[in-house]
Amino acid sequence: TCPECHGTLVSLEEGNILRFRCHTGHAYSDSALLEDVSESVEKMLFQSVRVAEEKAFLEKSIGEHLEKIHHKDAIMFSQKAEKTLERSRLLHDFVFKTFSPQG
């Protein structure tokens, strides 16, 4: 899909040149499209790491709050937070390993 509007792309061959265009008129060379798509993927992966870490923090905070009120629910939220944190660490490690300047 188009990196700008997420519309469907069609490929156009112009001699030996391959170009891409969406229904709204955004046009890309093959290298420009690859660069924009790669940048978009990287941004989404970093955003996924941030959101997963925020979810784990929220679950942990709810668990700590419930510890004062209802111990059973507090344990459940603490366990959810640990699982979410474990998943976010895996995603974090993958993203930073794959997209680090040295990688």
N, C-alpha and C positions, 0 to 999 in steps of 0.2 A: 504494500500500500504506500501511498504518497506520504513522505515524512512530514509534510506541512499540513495537509487536510485529511489524511488517512483515507482518501479515495482510492479506487482501483487504478492501478497503473497498467498501461499497455506498452509493449516494446515496439519500437520502430527501427527498422534497419535502413540506414541511409548509406548505401555503398558498403564500406567496411566498418562504418560507425554504427554503434548500437546506442539508441537513445530511449528514454522512457518519458511518458507523459500521462498525467491523470486527467480525469474528466473536467476539472476546473481550469486546466491549462498549465499547471506547474510542469516544468520540463527539466530533465536531468540527463547528463551523460552517464555512462556506466560507473565511472570513478566517482562522480559527484553523488550519485545515488548511494553507492556503497559507503561513502564517507558519512553522509547524513543518516543512513540507517544504522551504521555502527555507533555513531554518537547518540542516537536515540536509544539503542539497546543499552549502552553504558549508563545513560541517565536513568533509565527505568530500573536497572539492576541496583544502582546506588540508592534510588528511592525505595526499592523493596527492602534493602537492608535497614534503612532508616525507619520505615514503617514497622518492620518486624521487631526492631529493638524498642520502639515506642510501645508496641502492643505488650511486650514482655514487661516493660516498666509499669504499664497500667495494671496488668494482672497482678504484679507483685504489690503495687500500692493498694489495690482492692483487697488482696489477701491480708496485708498488714492491718488494714482498717477493720476487716471482719474478725481478725484475731481477738479483738476486744469484745465483739458482739456474739459471734457464732463460730466456734472453733472448727466445726466440720466444713463449713463453706470456706473458711480461711485456708484450710489444708488443700481443698480442691483448687482454689485460685493460685496458691503457691506452686502446686504441681503443674498447673497450666503454664505459669510463668516460666518454670524451669524448662518445660518442653519447648515453649516458644523461643526462649533464649538459646537453647541448644540448636534449634533450626536456624535462628538468625545468625548464630556463630558460623554454622556451615556455609550459609549464603554469603556472609561477610568474608570468610576466608576465600571462597571461590571468586567472588567479585574482585577483591583486592589482589589476589594472586593473578587473575586473568587480565585485569586492566591497570595494574600498577605500571609506572613508567619503566621499571626494570623488566617487567614480564612480557 
